[in-house]
């Protein structure tokens, strides 16, 4: 295979970034690396918008009577925060940025299997995003990100249709991205790169893609039916006409619970890469960690009913969903134990990516263990709909997925930009984010345990101390997110030039130059050893 | 990159050879069809629930549909699957004029299906049994729908329009893809070594046919009629 593509070696430092500067070369690019950057800019934009709504909410909740907005506005704030953060930041984040950039590099290919489809996915994402932004500007939407009927049908007087159409369209971006990744990983691996030599990031992306491909269409059909219901008042989800509102919840959560794993699995893949590199050790139990990703993807499809324990679904269904939900904890715990075992007797260095990875392990463990409370039927009755839930899923999604995304960005930034960022600032930012995050969300566990319901614009005065702590933490967290944004932008112009493999990491992506040439490899690579062939004691930088 | 080379072989730059590209293309369409199954699957699940809840209404609604038109359309669509399969065969053997012929025949059959479907939709407006837009069943239709409850009959017709409408949308997209294939085939883009687009569109077309094979009994043949 490699002999067919021998190309003349070019010694000028041409790479994918300086190949062309015109705007057309970006907006019509078929290069997976440039498309990754298009995604990076757009998801950062949506992260800022979603974060802005969160800031308004936390300011509002400083006072028990509410300090800032009307209750109707508050409903719109948490709805738009959820919709934008989940569908337009977290779901695409690691797959479309790091996955797009790294999958072809990691498997030794010139591009994804379908570059045009890849660019199309980005445009679909943008169109979906525009619909959502339109709905925010044209009056907002107040149903909660779950679009439960009848909030979103009978009693809706906000821009439900626009936002539902936006999320519906965006779903196809996810589907096509997942399809592209699966085909690429199946068909485009370099000679010698067997399944069990693949970096665990690829296993995670593969499992994520399976969920995207199987789950997203069901969300699409649920939203399609919801839009018809909303436009024509047919009554499929309306009990008055013989419809069933729970049917919407079933269809919605059939996608939206697995979505949690779309958000967390890629972060787990990133953490596996970082831990192995900065402990300079082979990952402990490689195959088990790889299979646990697939196990999470499969089990994740069988647990959606745990969102509906208190809705009046059959108690027997509840029992089964409860047991299955506990089962998901097993592959998740396997990963945490195996990362910890990898650290054991490793020669650990604490560069910025490693700090994010270690932060991930701690916060994800917290989020995972508190999830057990919610999988248990009896405790869930008490905790459902309280701030305990809010804290739990923010530990998974922000403490887990966002930490993983930032860790990955710090790990691969030299490869993406060809520049290094200031390590001291990066370590400081990681510390600030960790502290700010815990201060924001740990009090919410207590609030929820004490019974404060989520999604209310007011609360009893006795909860004020904890709410003020949470709001203070949010401001620290915001500063923590701002710092990387600044030094990443700074580094693109002023950062020291990065060598091909600044961390001494294994993996094909580190064997090509930083930033890589448009065609990725000047000579197509052949793989002769397993992933993570770190020799802990001697020769720390190979490859 | 071998872009100049790519012009006449159809090999895209990211692949090593046509065999790898063909493998990737076919795996891609199969995965896409899996997503389609999940997509229609959600709607079939919703249909199943309401059919189970309101069987009498669904039976009554079903008996208003014209079973002959449904059967004719089933045969038309099956025939179009045959001509589609023959198109792929012609592409594989490299006979350009029969490839174009069979693609055009497939389009004609697809168009016939959509024409019959449009006539059926028109009938629903004549009979005032379009849920929410034009819902005022009267006379013979009302007599048939009344036993199951009119609200529930409206649900049945909602599913009828949503499911056949989604199917028709897929047919229209398929017609567009066929037209694209015809134009490319006339230019001689396909060779016995490079015909993946014909095969991919063919798989999509067969899938859309199979969806109809499920829709026909589920919508037209509920309960004993004859």
HADDOCK unambig.tbl for C-alpha pairs under 7 A between the chains (distance, minus, plus):
assign (segid A and resid 1 and name CA) (segid B and resid 16 and name CA) 6.53 0.50 0.50
assign (segid A and resid 110 and name CA) (segid B and resid 14 and name CA) 5.17 0.50 0.50
assign (segid A and resid 111 and name CA) (segid B and resid 14 and name CA) 5.40 0.50 0.50
assign (segid A and resid 113 and name CA) (segid B and resid 14 and name CA) 6.85 0.50 0.50
assign (segid A and resid 113 and name CA) (segid B and resid 24 and name CA) 6.78 0.50 0.50
assign (segid A and resid 179 and name CA) (segid B and resid 28 and name CA) 6.52 0.50 0.50
assign (segid A and resid 179 and name CA) (segid B and resid 31 and name CA) 6.47 0.50 0.50
assign (segid A and resid 179 and name CA) (segid B and resid 32 and name CA) 6.98 0.50 0.50
assign (segid A and resid 183 and name CA) (segid B and resid 24 and name CA) 5.98 0.50 0.50
assign (segid A and resid 183 and name CA) (segid B and resid 27 and name CA) 6.42 0.50 0.50
assign (segid A and resid 183 and name CA) (segid B and resid 28 and name CA) 5.98 0.50 0.50
assign (segid A and resid 187 and name CA) (segid B and resid 20 and name CA) 6.93 0.50 0.50
assign (segid A and resid 187 and name CA) (segid B and resid 24 and name CA) 6.02 0.50 0.50
assign (segid A and resid 213 and name CA) (segid B and resid 35 and name CA) 5.69 0.50 0.50
assign (segid A and resid 214 and name CA) (segid B and resid 35 and name CA) 5.81 0.50 0.50
assign (segid A and resid 214 and name CA) (segid B and resid 38 and name CA) 6.34 0.50 0.50
assign (segid A and resid 217 and name CA) (segid B and resid 35 and name CA) 6.00 0.50 0.50
assign (segid A and resid 217 and name CA) (segid B and resid 38 and name CA) 5.72 0.50 0.50
assign (segid A and resid 217 and name CA) (segid B and resid 39 and name CA) 4.52 0.50 0.50
assign (segid A and resid 218 and name CA) (segid B and resid 38 and name CA) 5.95 0.50 0.50
assign (segid A and resid 218 and name CA) (segid B and resid 39 and name CA) 5.35 0.50 0.50
assign (segid A and resid 218 and name CA) (segid B and resid 42 and name CA) 5.50 0.50 0.50
assign (segid A and resid 221 and name CA) (segid B and resid 39 and name CA) 5.88 0.50 0.50
assign (segid A and resid 221 and name CA) (segid B and resid 42 and name CA) 6.14 0.50 0.50
assign (segid A and resid 221 and name CA) (segid B and resid 43 and name CA) 6.62 0.50 0.50
assign (segid A and resid 232 and name CA) (segid B and resid 132 and name CA) 5.84 0.50 0.50
assign (segid A and resid 233 and name CA) (segid B and resid 132 and name CA) 6.78 0.50 0.50
assign (segid A and resid 234 and name CA) (segid B and resid 131 and name CA) 6.67 0.50 0.50
assign (segid A and resid 234 and name CA) (segid B and resid 132 and name CA) 6.17 0.50 0.50
assign (segid A and resid 234 and name CA) (segid B and resid 155 and name CA) 6.88 0.50 0.50
assign (segid A and resid 234 and name CA) (segid B and resid 158 and name CA) 6.99 0.50 0.50
assign (segid A and resid 236 and name CA) (segid B and resid 155 and name CA) 6.65 0.50 0.50
assign (segid A and resid 241 and name CA) (segid B and resid 151 and name CA) 5.79 0.50 0.50
assign (segid A and resid 242 and name CA) (segid B and resid 152 and name CA) 6.45 0.50 0.50
